[in-house]
Amino acid sequence: MTELGCVCCTNETEDENASKNSKYLISMGLALTVAIVVLETFFDSPEIDFILLGLATPIQVILGKPFYVRFYYTIKHRSGFTVDILVVISTTVAYVYSILSTLVGTHTTFFEASTSVLTIFFIGEYIEARIRKSTSGSIRSLLELRPKTATILKNNTEETIQADQIQVDDIIVVKPGEKIATDGVVVYGESSVDESMITGESLSVDKGIGDKVIGGTINKNGYIQFKATSVGSHTVLASIIGMVEQARASKSHIQRVADKAVRHFVPILFAIAIASSLFWLFSLQSIPFALTVFATVLVVACPCALGIATPMVVSLGVDKAARHGVLIKGGEYLEKLAAVDTIIFDKTGTLTQGNLQITDVIPSNGYDTTSVLQVAASAELKSEHPISKAIVTKASYLDIKPLEITSFEALSGHGISVVCEQKQIFVGRPKTKIETIPQDQLMTISDLESEGKTVVIVCSDNKLIGLIALADTPRENAKHIVDDLKKMGKDIIMISGDNQQTANAVAKQIGIKHILAQVLPEQKALQVKRLQEEGKRVAMVGDGINDAPALTQADVGIAIGSGTDVAITSGHVIIMKSDLHDVVYAIKLAKYSFAKIKQNLAISFTYNAITIPIAAGILYGVTNSLILSPALAALGWIVSDSSVFGNSLLVRRFTLSY
């Protein structure tokens, strides 16, 4: 992380120096170009041509140098046709022809064309570089989040060290108002922490012993000590920076199409320029006229706008999402997100609170509530499943002591099997051990499930000893989110491992009609694939861990998790705040971004469709003039690029009101 920071600082210094040099060169180019235009306009003598040559040469050599260097490497590495080839050939032809005209004394020069094109293109590249630099703000701001120093506790003594020297298990002291230096777990004290710069969550989060903290966040008002659990490139902040950089470097399908179009466009443009100039030569026009047509066609249709139409919007879209606490792992997923028509939501922990609570404990004959909970909690003690946590929490609350377990086996999608006091204990889905359940208990299970409750059975040596019913309430905004997505024309499906009755009860509260119930974790991906085979473009929304196969299979996997889950989630899009509103935000941002891409491409193609024929001289017979000169063509290029830049920058203003 520190190395990244140093590189960033170095780059900033280099950028400042380069910016100053560019400004000096632009000033020189403008001054000399204006002087050339004035001399050519008000003075008409062969001697003036030598003065023009002297004024034009510094521009051709100094401002033209970066174009010539890139032109050389393009030819050397056979990189195909590029914009630099257009600039170099058009200005060199104009410049060399002007030199020959000056030496021979024909008094027909194009110095104003070559100098104005190079100056305007140089200005355009400078403006483009400045705008591109401004779009990199999210990476720079993320790098600035981490403090340079930290206070660690050694032998009960506070010691200030560089943040990059922190080791795992170091105890770090954080006072009110200070930044948290790295990821860790609170071991002393209480405070509220501002995590908005990482998760986008505006409200401070209360932290106490055992809670996780994220490097780069701000301790608001309490004194805490935490143990470092991740340092350097393994922290949440480093993971986010890596994801954003990777996403901005990746290419969407539409961008690859645009790149391919640019590669084919340049040779076609050359063909048009050559054909146009030859046409006018054969039409008995002068050589200067034909050269003007040739240079103007090459300059006017410079496909820069086409080349930046997509990557700039993708970069801005990814940055905008990251600032809001939504991480998109690549431009391709931004594009796919804009196109999804079907959204599958996992039920538990996604549409619901995920905080199951026990509502009923029904013991079988010969057992009581305490013994059923004791056996169940003992079996579930090592499991991280929400049902397990609810059972263990309830037993702990009632001060029920766990029994000793000698073996443990998690049966994915079915339950837990353990050995306790030499008896085989099973806690899990009724369907798995349905042969052990008496008929009257089956009726009880059916009644509980009709109320939207999840029922697990507790068996000892294949004998039912009790039922435990749990309930999980929908998130308070779940129905609102589902309604919003329906208004956007999305088909909403809820998928759950619960039985049909339980799933129906929850879906009814939220307003979802399409339900896939009793689906095991490994079967969720198959359900996603089935929908894809039907032609659906599917987004899967889940917790990023249990739903990993389905998230990976989906066109876009949207993982709902906390900031500390970033490095391990399987999603293509990560919702840092665990807020379903951000699912709508991500989809609408993606649609808005790709609307801008389509607008940019339309601007670029429309500009070229209008200007290329004019530059080729299609209006010459009507107006008796070419309309466009190389200098005007270069100005047109800036107008086209500026339109695309301005339209792209509107992505920064995207907002979603709830």
C-alpha positions in Angstrom: 0.0 0.0 0.0 2.8 2.4 0.9 4.5 1.6 -2.4 1.3 2.5 -4.2 1.2 5.7 -2.3 4.8 6.6 -3.2 4.1 5.8 -6.9 1.0 8.0 -6.7 3.0 10.9 -5.2 5.7 10.5 -7.9 3.2 10.4 -10.6 1.5 13.5 -9.3 4.8 15.4 -9.5 5.6 14.1 -13.0 2.0 15.0 -14.1 2.4 18.6 -12.7 5.7 19.0 -14.6 4.3 17.5 -17.8 1.2 19.8 -17.5 3.5 22.9 -17.2 5.5 21.9 -20.2 2.4 21.2 -22.2 1.0 24.7 -21.4 4.3 26.3 -22.6 4.2 24.3 -25.8 0.5 25.2 -26.4 1.3 28.9 -25.9 4.2 28.6 -28.3 2.0 26.7 -30.9 -0.8 29.2 -30.7 1.5 32.2 -31.0 3.4 30.9 -34.0 0.2 29.6 -35.7 -1.5 33.0 -35.3 1.6 34.7 -36.7 1.6 32.4 -39.7 -2.1 33.0 -40.4 -1.7 36.8 -40.1 1.4 36.8 -42.4 -0.4 34.6 -45.0 -3.5 36.8 -44.9 -2.0 40.3 -45.1 1.3 39.7 -46.9 1.6 38.2 -50.3 5.2 37.7 -51.5 7.5 34.7 -52.1 10.0 36.1 -49.5 7.3 35.7 -46.8 7.2 32.0 -47.4 10.7 31.6 -45.9 9.6 33.4 -42.8 6.6 31.1 -42.7 8.9 28.1 -43.0 10.9 29.4 -40.0 7.8 29.8 -37.9 6.3 26.5 -38.9 9.3 24.3 -38.3 9.4 24.6 -34.5 5.7 23.5 -34.4 6.4 20.6 -36.8 9.4 19.4 -34.8 8.5 20.1 -31.2 4.7 19.8 -31.1 4.8 17.1 -33.7 7.4 15.0 -31.8 5.0 12.9 -29.7 2.9 12.1 -32.8 6.0 11.1 -34.7 7.4 9.0 -31.9 4.1 7.1 -31.6 3.9 6.8 -35.3 7.4 5.2 -35.4 6.5 2.6 -32.8 3.2 1.9 -34.4 5.0 1.1 -37.7 7.8 -0.8 -35.9 5.5 -3.1 -33.9 2.9 -3.3 -36.7 0.2 -2.2 -34.4 -2.2 -1.4 -37.2 -3.7 1.9 -38.2 -3.9 4.5 -35.5 -4.9 8.2 -35.1 -1.2 9.2 -35.0 -0.8 7.8 -38.5 -3.5 10.2 -39.7 -2.0 13.2 -38.0 1.6 12.5 -39.1 0.8 11.8 -42.8 -1.6 14.7 -43.2 0.7 17.3 -41.6 3.9 15.9 -43.1 2.4 16.0 -46.6 1.3 19.6 -46.1 4.6 20.7 -44.5 6.9 19.0 -47.1 4.8 20.2 -50.0 5.1 23.8 -48.5 8.9 23.5 -48.3 9.2 22.4 -51.9 6.8 25.2 -53.0 9.0 27.7 -51.1 12.2 26.5 -52.6 10.9 26.3 -56.1 9.1 29.6 -55.7 5.6 28.6 -56.7 4.2 30.5 -53.7 1.6 27.8 -52.8 2.1 26.8 -49.2 0.1 24.9 -46.5 2.0 26.0 -43.4 -1.1 27.3 -41.7 -2.7 23.8 -42.3 0.1 21.8 -40.8 0.8 24.1 -37.9 -2.9 24.6 -37.0 -3.6 20.8 -37.1 -0.7 20.0 -34.9 -1.4 22.8 -32.4 -5.1 21.9 -32.2 -4.5 18.2 -31.9 -1.9 18.9 -29.2 -4.4 21.1 -27.3 -7.0 18.3 -27.7 -4.7 15.7 -26.3 -3.8 17.9 -23.4 -7.5 18.5 -22.6 -8.2 14.8 -23.0 -5.4 13.9 -20.6 -6.7 16.4 -18.0 -10.2 15.0 -18.2 -8.9 11.4 -18.0 -6.8 12.4 -14.9 -9.9 13.8 -13.3 -11.7 10.4 -13.9 -9.0 8.7 -11.9 -10.0 10.5 -8.7 -11.5 7.4 -7.0 -8.3 5.5 -7.0 -6.4 8.5 -5.7 -8.9 9.2 -3.0 -8.9 5.5 -2.0 -5.1 5.6 -1.7 -5.3 8.7 0.5 -7.7 6.9 3.0 -5.0 5.0 4.7 -3.0 7.0 7.4 0.8 7.1 7.1 1.4 6.3 10.7 -0.2 4.2 13.4 0.1 3.9 17.2 0.7 0.3 18.4 0.8 -1.0 21.9 4.0 -2.9 23.0 4.6 -3.9 26.5 1.8 -1.5 27.6 3.6 1.4 26.0 2.3 3.3 23.0 4.7 3.5 20.0 4.2 5.4 16.7 5.3 3.5 13.6 4.8 3.7 9.9 1.5 2.1 8.8 3.3 -0.2 6.4 5.2 -1.7 9.3 2.1 -3.1 11.0 2.2 -6.8 11.5 -0.7 -9.2 11.9 -1.7 -9.6 15.6 -0.3 -6.1 16.5 -2.5 -4.2 18.9 -3.3 -0.8 17.4 -4.5 2.2 19.5 -7.1 4.5 17.9 -8.1 7.7 19.5 -11.2 9.9 18.7 -10.9 11.4 15.2 -8.1 9.2 14.1 -8.1 6.9 11.0 -8.0 3.2 11.5 -4.7 2.0 10.0 -5.6 -1.5 8.8 -8.2 -4.3 9.2 -8.7 -5.9 12.6 -11.0 -6.9 15.5 -11.7 -4.6 18.5 -10.2 -6.0 21.7 -10.9 -3.1 24.0 -13.2 -0.1 24.2 -16.3 1.1 22.3 -16.8 3.7 19.6 -18.8 4.6 16.5 -16.9 4.4 13.2 -17.5 6.4 10.0 -17.3 3.7 7.2 -18.8 5.9 4.5 -15.6 6.2 2.5 -15.5 2.3 2.2 -19.1 1.2 2.2 -21.0 4.4 1.2 -23.1 4.0 4.4 -23.7 7.5 5.7 -24.5 6.5 9.3 -21.7 5.7 11.7 -21.5 2.1 12.9 -21.2 1.2 16.5 -18.2 -0.9 17.4 -17.4 -3.0 20.5 -15.2 -5.9 21.5 -15.3 -8.6 18.8 -16.5 -6.3 16.0 -14.5 -6.0 12.8 -13.0 -2.6 11.7 -11.8 -1.7 8.3 -8.6 0.2 7.5 -9.1 3.7 6.2 -12.3 4.3 8.2 -12.5 7.0 10.9 -13.0 6.5 14.6 -15.5 9.1 15.6 -15.8 9.5 19.4 -14.4 6.7 21.4 -11.1 5.1 22.4 -10.5 1.6 21.0 -7.8 -0.9 20.7 -7.9 -3.5 17.9 -5.8 -6.5 16.8 -4.6 -6.4 13.2 -6.0 -9.3 11.2 -5.0 -8.2 7.7 -2.2 -5.9 6.5 -0.9 -4.5 3.2 -2.4 -6.0 0.0 -4.7 -8.3 2.0 -6.9 -5.5 3.5 -10.4 -4.6 2.4 -9.1 -1.2 1.1 -6.4 -2.9 -1.0 -9.0 -5.3 -2.4 -11.3 -2.5 -3.4 -8.5 -0.6 -5.1 -7.5 -3.7 -7.0 -11.1 -4.4 -8.1 -11.6 -0.8 -9.3 -8.3 -0.8 -11.2 -9.1 -4.2 -12.7 -12.6 -3.1 -13.6 -11.5 0.1 -15.3 -8.9 -1.8 -17.3 -11.3 -4.5 -18.5 -13.3 -4.1 -21.7 -17.0 -4.6 -22.2 -18.4 -6.3 -25.4 -19.5 -3.0 -26.8 -16.1 -1.5 -26.2 -14.4 -4.4 -28.0 -16.8 -3.8 -30.9 -15.9 0.0 -30.9 -12.2 -0.8 -30.8 -12.6 -3.1 -33.8 -14.5 -0.4 -35.6 -11.7 2.1 -35.1 -9.1 -0.4 -36.4 -11.2 -0.8 -39.6 -12.2 2.8 -39.8 -8.7 4.3 -40.3 -7.7 2.3 -43.4 -11.2 3.0 -44.9 -10.5 6.7 -44.2 -7.2 6.6 -46.0 -8.9 5.0 -49.0 -11.5 7.8 -49.0 -8.8 10.5 -48.7 -6.8 9.0 -51.6 -9.8 8.4 -53.8 -11.1 12.0 -53.2 -7.8 13.6 -54.0 -7.4 11.6 -57.1 -10.9 12.4 -58.2 -10.2 16.1 -58.0 -6.9 15.7 -59.8 -8.6 13.8 -62.7 -11.3 16.6 -62.6 -8.5 19.0 -63.6 -8.3 20.7 -60.2 -4.9 21.9 -59.0 -2.4 19.8 -57.0 -2.8 22.1 -53.9 -6.6 21.6 -54.1 -6.2 17.8 -54.2 -3.7 17.9 -51.3 -6.1 20.0 -49.3 -8.8 17.5 -49.8 -6.5 14.7 -48.8 -5.3 16.4 -45.6 -8.8 17.6 -44.6 -10.4 14.1 -45.0 -7.6 12.6 -42.8 -7.9 15.2 -40.1 -11.7 15.7 -40.0 -12.6 12.1 -39.3 -10.0 11.4 -36.6 -11.8 8.6 -34.7 -10.8 9.7 -31.3 -14.3 10.3 -30.1 -15.3 6.8 -31.3 -12.3 5.4 -29.3 -13.2 7.2 -26.1 -16.9 6.9 -26.3 -17.1 3.6 -24.3 -14.0 3.4 -22.1 -14.5 6.8 -20.5 -18.1 6.0 -19.6 -17.2 2.6 -18.2 -14.4 4.1 -16.1 -16.7 6.8 -14.8 -19.5 4.3 -14.1 -17.2 2.0 -12.1 -15.8 4.9 -10.2 -19.3 6.3 -9.4 -20.5 2.9 -8.2 -17.4 2.4 -6.0 -17.9 5.8 -4.3 -21.5 4.7 -3.5 -20.3 1.4 -2.0 -21.0 -0.8 -5.0 -18.0 -2.6 -6.5 -18.3 -3.7 -10.1 -15.5 -6.1 -11.1 -15.4 -5.3 -14.8 -16.8 -3.2 -17.6 -18.4 -6.3 -19.1 -20.6 -6.7 -15.9 -21.6 -3.0 -16.1 -22.9 -3.8 -19.6 -24.5 -7.1 -18.6 -26.2 -5.4 -15.6 -27.8 -2.9 -17.9 -29.3 -5.8 -20.0 -30.6 -8.2 -17.3 -34.3 -9.0 -17.6 -34.6 -11.6 -14.8 -33.4 -11.1 -11.2 -33.3 -14.1 -8.8 -33.2 -13.2 -5.1 -32.0 -15.7 -2.5 -34.5 -15.6 0.4 -32.6 -16.1 3.7 -30.3 -13.1 4.5 -31.1 -11.4 1.3 -34.8 -10.7 1.1 -35.1 -11.5 4.8 -33.3 -10.2 7.8 -31.3 -13.4 8.1 -31.7 -13.2 11.8 -33.8 -16.3 12.5 -35.5 -16.5 15.9 -36.9 -19.6 17.5 -40.7 -19.4 17.8 -41.6 -22.9 18.9 -39.9 -25.9 20.5 -42.1 -29.0 20.4 -40.6 -32.0 22.2 -41.7 -35.6 21.5 -42.9 -37.9 24.3 -40.3 -38.5 26.9 -38.4 -35.3 26.2 -38.8 -31.6 27.3 -38.0 -28.3 25.7 -34.6 -28.0 27.5 -33.3 -31.4 26.5 -34.4 -30.8 22.8 -32.6 -27.4 22.8 -29.5 -28.8 24.5 -29.1 -31.6 22.0 -29.8 -29.3 19.0 -27.5 -26.5 20.3 -24.7 -29.0 21.0 -24.9 -30.3 17.4 -25.1 -26.8 15.8 -22.3 -25.3 17.9 -19.7 -25.5 15.1 -21.9 -24.5 12.3 -22.1 -21.0 10.8 -25.6 -21.4 9.3 -28.2 -18.8 10.3 -30.4 -21.6 11.7 -27.5 -23.0 13.8 -26.8 -19.5 15.2 -30.4 -19.0 16.2 -30.5 -22.3 18.0 -27.2 -21.7 19.8 -28.2 -18.2 20.7 -31.5 -19.4 22.2 -29.8 -22.1 24.3 -27.2 -19.7 25.5 -29.9 -17.1 26.5 -31.6 -19.9 28.6 -28.2 -20.8 30.1 -28.4 -24.3 28.7 -24.9 -25.9 28.7 -23.8 -27.8 25.6 -23.0 -31.5 25.6 -19.6 -32.9 24.4 -19.5 -33.7 20.7 -17.1 -36.4 19.4 -17.7 -36.0 15.6 -19.2 -33.4 13.3 -20.4 -33.6 9.8 -22.2 -30.8 7.9 -24.6 -32.2 5.3 -25.0 -29.4 2.7 -28.6 -28.5 2.2 -29.8 -31.2 4.7 -28.5 -30.4 8.2 -25.9 -31.5 10.8 -24.9 -35.0 11.9 -22.9 -35.5 15.1 -22.1 -38.1 17.7 -23.1 -37.0 21.2 -22.9 -39.2 24.3 -22.5 -42.2 21.9 -25.7 -41.4 20.1 -26.0 -40.3 16.5 -27.7 -36.9 16.5 -29.3 -35.3 13.4 -30.6 -31.7 13.2 -31.9 -30.6 9.9 -34.6 -30.7 7.2 -37.7 -32.8 7.9 -37.6 -34.2 4.4 -34.2 -35.7 5.0 -35.5 -38.0 7.8 -39.1 -38.1 6.9 -39.4 -41.8 7.7 -38.6 -41.0 11.4 -41.5 -38.5 11.8 -44.9 -39.8 13.2 -48.0 -38.8 11.3 -49.2 -36.4 14.0 -45.9 -34.5 13.9 -46.0 -34.3 10.1 -49.3 -32.4 10.6 -47.7 -30.1 13.1 -44.8 -29.4 10.7 -47.3 -28.6 7.9 -49.2 -26.2 10.2 -46.0 -24.4 11.2 -44.7 -24.1 7.7 -48.1 -22.7 6.5 -47.4 -19.8 8.9 -44.1 -19.1 7.1 -41.9 -20.7 9.7 -38.9 -22.9 9.0 -39.0 -26.2 10.8 -36.0 -28.4 11.7 -36.2 -31.8 13.3 -34.0 -33.2 16.1 -33.3 -36.9 16.0 -31.4 -39.3 18.2 -30.4 -42.6 16.7 -33.1 -42.1 14.0 -35.8 -41.4 16.6 -37.5 -38.0 16.6 -37.0 -36.2 19.9 -38.5 -32.8 18.9 -39.3 -30.0 16.5 -37.8 -26.5 16.4 -39.6 -23.8 14.4 -37.9 -20.6 13.4 -39.1 -17.4 11.6 -37.2 -14.9 9.6 -39.0 -11.6 8.7 -38.5 -9.8 5.4 -36.2 -6.8 5.3 -38.3 -3.7 5.8 -37.5 -2.3 2.3 -37.7 -5.6 0.5 -41.2 -5.1 -0.9 -40.4 -1.5 -2.0 -37.2 -2.8 -3.9 -39.1 -5.6 -5.6 -41.8 -3.1 -6.7 -39.2 -0.8 -8.1 -37.6 -3.6 -10.1 -41.0 -4.7 -11.4 -41.6 -1.1 -12.6 -38.4 -1.4 -14.5 -39.8 -4.5 -16.3 -37.7 -7.1 -14.5 -39.0 -10.6 -13.8 -38.4 -11.2 -10.1 -37.9 -14.8 -8.8 -37.3 -15.9 -5.2 -35.2 -19.0 -4.6 -35.0 -20.8 -1.3 -34.0 -24.1 0.3 -37.1 -23.8 2.5 -40.2 -25.8 1.8 -42.9 -24.5 -0.6 -45.2 -23.3 2.2 -42.6 -21.3 4.0 -41.3 -19.8 0.8 -44.8 -18.9 -0.3 -45.5 -17.1 3.0 -42.4 -14.9 2.7 -42.9 -14.2 -1.0 -46.5 -13.2 -0.4 -45.4 -10.5 2.1 -42.8 -9.1 -0.4 -45.0 -9.4 -3.5 -43.1 -12.0 -5.5 -45.1 -14.5 -7.5 -42.4 -16.7 -9.0 -40.9 -18.9 -6.4 -38.3 -21.7 -6.5 -38.5 -23.6 -3.2 -36.7 -26.6 -1.7 -33.7 -25.9 -3.9 -30.4 -27.2 -2.4 -27.3 -24.9 -2.7 -25.7 -27.0 -5.4 -29.0 -26.9 -7.4 -29.3 -23.1 -7.4 -26.8 -22.8 -10.2 -28.7 -25.3 -12.2 -31.9 -23.2 -11.9 -29.9 -20.2 -13.0 -28.6 -22.1 -16.0 -32.1 -23.4 -16.9 -33.3 -19.8 -17.1 -30.4 -18.8 -19.2 -31.1 -21.6 -21.6 -34.6 -20.2 -22.0 -33.0 -17.0 -23.2 -33.1 -15.0 -20.0 -30.4 -12.6 -19.0 -30.1 -13.4 -15.3 -28.8 -11.5 -12.3 -28.5 -13.6 -9.1 -28.6 -11.7 -5.7 -27.2 -13.6 -2.8 -24.9 -13.5 0.2 -21.8 -14.3 -1.8 -20.7 -17.4 0.2 -23.5 -20.0 0.3 -24.8 -18.9 -3.1 -21.3 -18.9 -4.7 -22.1 -21.4 -7.5 -25.3 -19.6 -8.5 -23.6 -16.2 -8.4 -20.8 -17.5 -10.7 -23.3 -19.1 -13.1 -25.4 -16.0 -13.5 -24.8 -13.4 -16.1 -24.3 -11.0 -13.2 -23.8 -12.2 -9.6 -24.7 -9.5 -7.1 -23.3 -10.3 -3.7 -24.9 -8.7 -0.7 -22.4 -8.5 2.1 -20.5 -6.4 4.5 -17.3 -4.5 3.7 -15.2 -7.2 5.3 -16.5 -9.8 2.8 -15.0 -8.1 -0.2 -12.0 -10.4 -0.7 -13.9 -13.7 -0.5 -17.2 -13.1 -2.3 -18.0 -14.8 -5.5 -20.1 -11.9 -6.9 -19.4 -9.9 -10.0 -21.0 -6.9 -8.3 -20.6 -6.4 -4.5 -23.1 -4.4 -2.4 -20.9 -3.2 0.5 -23.7 -1.9 2.7 -26.0 -5.0 2.7 -28.7 -2.6 1.5 -31.1 -3.9 -1.2 -31.6 -0.3 -2.4 -28.1 -0.6 -3.9 -29.3 -3.4 -6.2 -31.7 -0.9 -7.8 -28.9 1.8 -7.8 -26.4 -0.5 -9.6 -28.9 -1.5 -12.3 -30.1 2.0 -12.9 -26.5 3.3 -13.0 -25.6 0.6 -15.5 -28.6 1.5 -17.7 -27.7 5.2 -17.5 -24.1 4.5 -18.3 -24.9 2.5 -21.4 -27.4 5.0 -22.6 -24.5 7.5 -22.5 -22.3 5.1 -24.5 -24.9 4.7 -27.2 -25.3 8.5 -27.3 -21.5 8.9 -27.6 -21.4 6.4 -30.5 -24.3 8.2 -32.1 -22.5 11.6 -31.8 -19.3 10.2 -33.2 -20.9 8.4 -36.2 -23.2 11.3 -37.0 -20.2 13.7 -37.0 -18.2 11.5 -39.3 -21.2 10.9 -41.6 -21.7 14.6 -42.1 -18.1 15.9 -42.2 -16.3 13.3 -44.3 -18.4 13.9 -47.4 -18.0 17.7 -47.0 -14.2 17.3 -46.5 -14.1 15.1 -49.7 -15.6 18.0 -51.6 -19.2 16.9 -52.1 -20.5 20.5 -51.7 -17.8 22.0 -54.0 -20.1 22.1 -57.0 -22.8 23.8 -55.0 -20.9 26.3 -52.9 -17.8 26.6 -55.2 -15.7 26.1 -52.1 -14.5 23.2 -50.0 -16.2 24.5 -46.9 -13.6 22.7 -44.7 -9.9 23.4 -44.5 -7.5 21.2 -42.5 -7.5 23.8 -39.7 -11.3 23.8 -39.5 -11.3 20.0 -39.6 -9.0 19.9 -36.6 -11.4 22.3 -34.8 -14.2 20.0 -35.7 -12.3 17.1 -34.1 -12.1 19.0 -30.9 -15.9 19.8 -31.0 -16.7 16.1 -31.6 -14.4 15.0 -28.8 -15.6 17.7 -26.4 -19.2 16.6 -27.0 -18.3 13.0 -26.1 -16.4 14.1 -23.1 -19.1 16.3 -21.8 -21.8 13.7 -22.3 -19.7 11.1 -20.6 -19.0 13.3 -17.6 -22.8 13.4 -16.9 -22.3 10.0 -15.4 -20.7 11.7 -12.4 -24.0 13.5 -11.7 -26.1 10.3 -11.6 -28.3 10.1 -8.5 -31.0 7.8 -7.4 -33.7 9.3 -5.1 -35.4 6.8 -2.8 
